[in-house]
C-alpha cells in the first residue's frame, strides 16, 4: 500500500483548479494518491522496422560513476550528472552525486567535474538514503537536475526534488525546506530531451516522466515494482514551482490529453507488466522476475518525429517509441544480454539514456549510455560514461515485390535483414547469415526458458515461403528443440503469428539426435511479411538451442505438398460439397505418413487447390501422385491463373488407378502472372468414388 502523508492530503484538498480542456486541468473529485493501476502491456511497434544495439560499449571515457542523465545546452556543452563516483575529474573527491561538463563528440570525449555532493541537493529521508541524479534538462543554458533519495539497498525512493543552475552547473539552488515530490510518488523523474537548448520542444512546457515507488524493480518488494510510466508538464519558467506542475490524467473524446494539478489524478501513459527471467539456474533474479519499466531516458528524435524511451532490466534493454509525449507508446526491441556473468564483449547495463547531442542528422543512429556496477556479480564493470550505438530503420509499408528465386537468400545482410533472437551467449548473431557453416550461435543465458527463437526483420515486407535451419553444436546442456520448431511471421500489427501449412524435412526428432551441422527445410504458405523466425521449446539441462545458419527464401514450391502439416491453417483450399480430408498415419500415403482424399457418391467437380508463386514467362512442371477407386472417372490435374472459372494454362488427366501413379503437366506462366493455381480433383458420377493424392510438386524449367 502506498504511504500517504496528512500534509499531502491536505495540500490536495486545498487545490483550486480551472475548467477542463485538452490543455487545462480539472478539479479533483476527491483527495488522495492515485490508486494502483493495471492495463494492457505496451503493444509491438509498427513504426520501427528494424533496430539493433551494440552488445558492448564502443565509446569509452576517463570518468568515474554511473547513471549520467544529461542535457545539451545552447552553448553546445553537454552537462551530465553521475551517482557514486568522481565524475570526469578522476583525481578529485568521491561523492554520491556529481555534475560534469563534457566536451567533444564521439568517439573523443573529455570532461571536468564542476560540482558535487552538498553543492547539488539535499538528502530528505535520513540515514539509509543518499542522492542520485535521475534526469536533466537544459532550457537554453539554464540547467535543471532531478535528484532523488535512493535507499542504500537500491530498493525504494521516497522523495525527490529539482535543482537549478544558471552558471553552467557550478552552483545550484533549490528549496531546502522540503522535497518537491514525496511519499514514493513521482520520485524518479527525468525529462524529455528536445536537443540543443531544448530547441525542438513543441511548446513552452517541459515534459517530465516519472515512476512511483522505485527507480527499478524493488528486489525485496519493500515497495511495489514500477510497471507504469507517468507524465507531467510544467511551464519552463516554473520548473521548481511544484504548484505549477500538471499531470497527465487521460484523453478526452477527441484523443487530446487532459491534465490535472493534483498528483493523485495522474494516469499512466504506458503500462508494461511483463516479468523477465522469472526462473534462472543460478537463482539470480527476484522471486517474481524483473519488471521492465525503469529509470531511463526519453529523447525526441526530430527527423523521425518520434519519442524514444530507453528502459532496462537487470539483464535486458527495453526500447519504446511514441508519436507524442503521452503515447501511444509501443515496444520495438528487447535486447537480452543473458544472465550473469557477462564478458567484456557482451554486457547490458542500467540507467539507459540517449543523449540527443550524439544523434545522427537523419535520426537513425543514436548512442545509448548505461552502466554496470562493480558491486554486481556481472563479471565485468562499466562504471564510467559509456556509449554504444543504437541503429533504427523506420518501417516502409511498400512490399519489396521480390520474385520467387530458389537461389536467393533473403537473410543476407545486403537485403537489409537484421537478425533477431531471444538472446545470444556470444553477444552477436552474425553466425546466422555470415555464410560460414563453421560458426554458430546459441542462446545459453541462465534462464529456465520455454521459448527459443532465431530469425530476421526487414524494414519493408517481402514474400517468403521457406526457411532453412542448420543446427549448431549439441551437448547434454542443450542445443536443440524438444519438438518440431515452427515458423512465425510478423503481421501488420507487429505481432508474431504462426505461418500456415508448415512442414519440415527431414523429420525433426525433437531431441539431441537433431544433431550438429544438420540442415532442416521448413516450408509454408507464401506470405508477405517484415519478419520471420523459427521458434520452439529449447532442450537440454540448461534449455537452449544452437544454430549455425538460418536462410530465408521465396521459391516456386507447393506448401504442405505431402499433407504432412500438423495443426494450424491448411495450405490447401477445397472446392466442392463432397467429403474430403487427410488420412493420417493410415498407411495410404505415397510417401511420408499422410495423404489427402476426396470421396463422394454425388455429382459435380471437387478439388484441392493451392496458389503457387511463379515468374511470368517462365516454364514450370506441376505434378501429383494419385490413386483411386476403380470406377472413378474425370480425374484431372489442372493449372489455372486463379480460382475456379479462371483460364486453364494446362491440364493432364488423372485416370483411375489402384496404386499411386504420377501425373504431370508443363506450362509457361502467362505475362503478368505472379502465381498459378494447381488443382487436383475429379467429377463425381453419382456412384461412391474416392481419390487419394500425395506429393504435389512444382518445379521450374
N, C-alpha and C positions, 0 to 999 in steps of 0.2 A: 504494500500500500504506500502511496506517495505521502511524504511528510509535508504537512501544510501548517504554516505558522499563522497565529492570530493576526499578526501585522499584515500578512499578505492578504488575508480575507478582508480585513478592514479596508485596506487600500483598494481592493477590487470593488467593494460595495460603494465606496465614495466616488468612483469614476463617473464622470458625466460625459456622455458620448453623443455624437451628432447623428444626422439622418443617414439612411442606408443608400449606398450606390456602389458601383464597382470600385470606385476609388475612395470610398469613405468607410466609416466604421459604424458598428451597431451598438445599441445599448444592450448590455448583457441581461438575460432573463434572471440569472441567479449567480451568486458569487461562488468562488471555489476553483480548484485546479481542474484542468481537463481530465476527463475520465480516460482510462486506458482504452486503446483503440486497436482493432484488428481490421484487416481488409485483404484484398487480393494482392498477391505479390506483383512487383513491377513486371509487366509483360515483356517479351523479347522485342528488341528494336527492329524496325524495318527500314530505318533511315541509314544506319551504318551497314554497308555491305560487307566489308572485311576490316579486321583490326588485328594488330599484333603488337606486343610489347616485349622488349628485350628481357632476357632471363637474368641479367645482372647489370650492374652499372656500366655505362660507357663514358661517363664524365665524373671524375673524382676531384676532390678539393682538399686542401690542407686546412681542416677545420675540426671542431670537436663538439658533438651534441646531436640531438635528434629533433624531430618534428618539423622545424623550419617552415612554418607558414610565411608567406612573403607577399610583397606588393611592389609594383613597378611605378616609381614616382615620375612626375612630369619632367624632372631634371635628368631622367634616363638612368638613375641609380635604382638598383634592386635592393630593397631592405628585407631582412629576414630575421626571425626570432627562433632561437633554439631552446630546448629544455636540457637541463642537467649536463652542462659542459662549459667550455671556454669560448665557444663561438669561433670566429675566424682568427682571433688573436690567441693562438695556442700556447703562447708563453705567458698568458695572463691568468687571472683567477678563475677557479671553477665557481659556477653559480647554478641555481635551479632554473634560472631564466636569463637569457642574454639577447641583445639585439646587435646585428651586424649590418654593415653596408657591403654589398657585393658588387665588384666591378668586372668588366669584361663580358664576354659572351662565350657560349660553348664552342670548343671544349676548354678554353682557357679562362678560368675564373679565379679571382682572388678577393680578399676582403679584409675588413677590420672590425673588431668588436668595439661598439661605441657606447653601450650601456648594459648594466647587468643588475640582477638582484633587486634590492630595495629601491633602486632608482626607477624601477619599471612598474611595480604594482604591489598590492598588499596580499597577505595570506589571511583569509577571513575565517577559516574554520578551525584554527588552533592546531595543536600538536597532531601529528599523524597526517598532515597535508602539506603540500608545497605548491609553488606556482608553475603553471605550464602554459605556453602560448598555444592558441588554437586557431586563430585567424588574424589576418592583417589586410588592411585596405588603404590605398593611397588616393586621397582626393586632391588632385594636383600634387603639391609637395607636402601636404599635411598627412601624417600617418596616424592611423588608429590600429590598436592592437587589442585583441580579445585575450584575456588572461583568466584561467580557471584555477580553482583549488582542486588538485587531484590527490586522492589518498595515496599514501606511500606504497600500498599494495596494488595500486592502479585500478581499484575496483569500485570506486564511486566518486562523483563530482558534485558536491553540494552547492557551490557558489561560483560566480564569475563576474568580471567587470571588464570595462573597455577603457584603455588609457590612450592618451593623445600626445603627439609630439609635433611641434611646428618648426623645429630647428634640425631636421634631418636625423631624428632619433637620438639626439644627445640627451635631452631632458624630456620628462614625461609628466603629465598631470592627470589626476583622476579624483573622484570623490572619495576621500579617505574615511568617510564616516560609515559607509555601508556598501555592500556589493550591489551591482545593478540587477543581477539575477541570483535567486536563492532557492532553497527548498528542492534542489535537484531538478529544477525545471528550466529548460533552455540554457543549460550551464556549459554546454560545449558549443561554442559559437565560431563560425567562420563566414567570410564574406564572398560574394560573387566577385570574381576577378574580371574587370572590364578593360584590361590593358593599361597602357601607359597613362598614368594620372587619372584613370577611370574614364578615359576619353570615349569608349564605346558604350557607356551607360545609356540606357534607353530613356531615362528621365532624371529628375532631381533627387531620387531616392538612392540610398544604399540598401542593398538586399543582403540580409544575413540569414544563414542557415543554422539550425540548432538541433541538438539532441537533448533528451531528458536523461537524467539518472547517471549515465556514464559515457565515457568517450569511445568505448568499445564494449564488447561482451564483458559482463561482470563475472569473472570466472567463478567466484564463490557465491554468486547470487545475493550479495549484500543489497543490491538494488536490481530492478528489472533490467534485462538486456535491451538496448535500443533496437527497435525494429521499425520505427517511424522517423521520417525526416520532416522537420518543420521549417517554416519560412517566416521571416518578419521583414518589414521595411521601415526605414526611418529617413526623414529629410536629412540630406548630407550635412547640413549646418547644425543638426541637433543629435548627432550620434550618441553623445554621452548623456542626453536627456532621456531617462527611462520612460517618462510620461509621453514622449513623442513617438514611441515605437508602436507599430501596428502589426498584428499577427494575422497571417492567412487563416481564414476560417471557412473556406469552401468557395464554390462557384455559384453565380446566380443563374437564372434561366437562360441567359444568353452566353453562358460559359465565361463570364468575366469574373475576376477574383473579388472576393469580399474580404474586408479587413476589420479587425477589432483591436481596440487598445487594451482589452483585457486578456492577459495571457492564458487564462483558463478557457477562453473560447477557441484557442488555436486548434486547427485540424491538420493532419499530415498532408504533405504534398506528395509523399511516396511512402509506401509500406513494402517491406520485403522481410517476410518471416522465415525465409529458408534457414536451415541449420546444416552446416557443413562439417564433415569429419565427426560424425556422431559416435563412431567407434573406431579406434585405432589399435594396432597390435602392440604399440608401446604404451598406450593409455594416456598419450599427451594431448588431451582435449578436455573441455568442461563436460560435465555429466550429460548435457543435452546437445553438445556440439556448438560450434561457433556461430553466433549471429553475424549477419553480413553488413549491417548499417553501422558505420564507424566514422570517427573524426577523419575528414579528408579535405578535399577542396573542390570548389565549383568554378570552372573557368568558362567564360563566354568565348566561343570560337566564332568570331565575327564572319570570316569568309564562308563558313558552313552554316551560319545563322543557327547555331546550336549551343546549348548549355551542356557542359560535360561535368559529371560528378565522378570523382575517383574515390572509391571506398576500399576496404580491405578486411580480411580476417587474419588470424594467425598464420594461415598457410596460403592465402589467395589474395589477388587483387580483384575488385569488382567495379566495373565501369558502367555508367548510365548516361543517357542523353535525353534532352528535352528541348522543345522549341521555345519555351518561355521559362522564366524563373520558377514558376509554380507547377509546371508539368504540361502534359502528361509525361512522367519520367519512365523510360524504358531501358531495360538491361541489354547491353551489347557485348560484353565479354566478361568471362570469369577466367582469370589466369591462375592456374593451380600449380604451385611450386612443390607440392608434396609435403609430407611431414618432416620433422627434424630427424637427423641432422642434414643441413644443407652443405653445399660445396661452393667454392669461390666462383664457379661457373653457373650457379643456379641458386637464387635466393629471392624471397619476396621482401616484405617489409611493412612497416606501419606508418601512419601519418601521411598518407598519399596526397600530394598536391601536384598541380600542373602549372607552373609559372607562365603567365602569358608572354613574358619577355622572350621566351625561347620558342614560341610558336612560329611555324613557317608561314610565309606570306599567303599560301593557299589554304592554311588551316588544317592540312592533312598530316602534319608532323608536329608532335609536342614532346616535351620531356616530363617524366614523372619523377618526383622526389619522394623517397621513402627511406626508412632506416631499419637496421637490425641491431638490437641492443646486445652488448656483450654479456648482459645479465641473463639472456635467454639461452637455452640449450640448443642453439641453432647450428653450432659447428663453425660458424663464421660471424664476423661482426662488420657492420657497415654503419659506424657511428660518426658520420660526418655529412656535410651537404653533398648529396649524391644524386645523379641524374641518369635516367635511362630513357631510350626513345620509345614513344608510342606512335604508331602509324595507322591512319584511318583512310578508308576509301568509302565515300558515300555510295549508297545503292543507286543503280541505274536500272529502272524497270524494263528497259528495252531489251528483249531477248537477243542473245548473240546470233541466233539463226544458223547455228552450226549444222552441217550436213552429216549424215552417217558415214563414218570412215573408220574401219576396223583398226587401222594403224595409228590413229590419232589418240594420244594420251592427254585428256583434258586436265590432268592433275599436274602437269609440268609447270614450274614457276613462271614460265613465259606466258602462260594463259591467264595470269592474274590469280591463280589459285593460292589460297592461304590455308595451310594445314591447321587442323583443329584436333584436340584430343581432350580427354578428361585431365590428364597430366602427362608429364614426361620425366623419367628419372634423370635423364641427361640434361634436360632443360632445352633441348632443341628437337624439332620434328623434321629436320632436313632429310633424315633417312627414308622418309615415306616417299619422296619424289626426287631423290638425287641420282637415280639410275644405277646405283651401286648395290648389287644384291648382298655384298659382304657387310653392309652397315645395317643396323637395326635399332629400334627404339622400343622401350617398354614403359608401362605406367605403374611400376612398383613405387608406392608413395606412402606406405604405412597405414592407409585407410582400409578398413574391412568394408569393401565396397561391393555393391550389387550391379554396377554397370561400368563397362569399359567401352570406349569408342575411339575411332580413328576416321578422319575424313578431311573435307575441304569446304571452304566457302569461296564464292566469287562475287565480284561487285555487281554483275548482271546475270540474269538467268541464262542457262544453256540447256540443251537437250542431252539427256543421259539415259542409258538403259543397261549399263553393266559396270561392275566393279571387280577388279582382280586383286585379291588379297594374297600376299606372300608372307608366310609366317616367319617370325624371328626365333631366337633361341628358346628352348623349353627346358625347365628344370622342375624339381619337385615343388618349388615355391610358386611356380606359375608359368605363364607364357601362352596359355590357350583359353578358349571359351569353353564353358561347361555344356553348352548346347549349340545348335546351329546359329551362328551370328546372322543378324538381319540387317537389311539396308534401310536407312531412314533418309528422307528428303526434307528440305526446308520448304514450307509452304508460304503463301503470300502474307501470312501473319507472323512470319519468323519462327514458327513452331516446327519441331521435328516430328514427322509422321512416317509411318511405315510405307514403303513402296509396295505397289500392287504386284501380284503374280510372281513372287520371288522364288527362285530356285538356286541351288548351289551345286557345283560339280568340281571335283568328285564329292561324294557324300562326306560331310564334316562329322567326325566321330564324337566330338564333344568331350574329349579327354586329352591326356598328354600325347596320345598317338596321333593327334593332329600334326605333330612333328615340327621340325625346324626346316625352313627353306622350301616348304611345300606351297604350291600355288592353288588357290581356290577361286573359281569364277562364279560370281553372283550376278544373275540376270534378273530383270524385272521389266514391267511395262514401261515404255518410254514416257518420260516426264520432263517438263521444263522447270528447272529449279535453280536457286542460287546457292545450294549447299547439298552435300551428300556425305553420309557417314555410315560406317559399319559398326554395329553396336551389339553387345551381348553381355552375358554374365561371366566375369573372369574366374578362372580356375586356379588351383594350387593352394598351398598352405598360406600364401600371402596375397591371394586374389589379385592377379594382374595378368595382362596379355602382352604379347610381343609381336611386332610387325617389322618385316624387312622392306616391304614395298607395298604401295597402295596405288593402283592405277584406276582411272575412270574413263569410260568410253561411251560412244554412241555409235551403234553398228546396226546394219541390216540383219536382224535376227528375230526369231519368234520367241516371245516370252512364254515361259512355262510350256515349252514345246512338248514335253512328255507328261504333262498333267501331274507333276510331282510336287507342286507348291503345297505347303501346309499352312492353312489359315490365311486371313487377310483377304482383301478383294481379289477376285479372279482376274487373270489376264484375258480370259475368254468371254465373249458375248455369245448369246444364243438367240436365234430367231426361229420361231415356230411355237406350236402349242403341245408338242409331244413330250414324253418323258425323256430326261437327259440327266447326266451326272458323271461321276468319276468312280471307276472301280479302283478301290484302294487295297492293295495287297491281296487281291483275289486270284492272282496267277493268270490274269487275262492280258497282261501288258506285253507289248513287243519288246521293250527294254525297260529297265527300272522296275518299279513296283506298281505303277498306276497307269491307267488309260482313260480316255473319255468314251462316253457311249451315248447313243440316241436310240430310242425304241418307241414304236408306235404301231397301232392297228388301225390308224386313221389314214387320211389322205393329205396331200399338200407337202410343200417343201419345208424341211427343217435343217438347220445348220449350226455349227460352231464357227465363229469368225473372230478375226483379230486384225487390227491395223498394224502394219509393219513399215518402219521408216525406209525410204529409198531416195535415190537421186534421179531427177528427170534425165531421160536418155540413156540410163544405164540398164544393162541386161541382168535379169535375176532368174534363178531357177527355184521354184517352190515345190515342195514335196510333202507327202504324208504316207504313212503306213496304215492300212485298214484291213479289217476282216469283218465278216457279216454273216447273217443268216442266209440260208441257201436261196430263199425266194426274193431277196432284196433286189430291187431294180432302181435305176435312176440315180445311183450314187455318183458323186461328182466332186472333184477338186476344182475350185474356181478362184480366179484372181480378178478383183474389180478395183475401180478407182475409189470406191467408198462402200456404203451400205447397200442393202437390197435395192435393186432397181437402178443402180448406177452402172455405167458402161463396164462390160466384161472385157478385160485385157487379154485373158487367156483361160483355158479350162482343159481338164483331162477327165475322162470317165474313170469311175472307181467301181467296177462291177463286183458282183457278189463273189466272196471267196471265203472258204472255211479256214484259211490260215492267213497270216499277215502278208500283204503284197504292197509294194511301194508304187505310188503314182506321182508323176512329176509333170510340170509344165514350165516352160521357159518363156519369159515375156520381156518386153522393153518398156520401162516406165515412160508414160506419156509426158509431153512437155508440161512443165509446171507442177508435176506430181511430186510431193514430198513424202507421200505414204501410199501404200497399196493395201487392200484388204484381202487376206487369204481366208477362204471359206471351205468347209468340208461338210457335206450333208447328203441327203437323199430325199426323193419324193415318195411318200407313202402310197401304197396301192390299196389299202383297206384291210390287208392281212397283217398279222402280227409279224413285224420285221425289226431287226436291230442292225446297227452299225457301230463297230468299235474302231477308234482311231488313236494313233500314238505317233510320237516323234515327227512332229510337223517341222519342216525346215524351210529356210530362205537363205540362199547363197548368191553372192554376186559373181558375175562372169559367165 
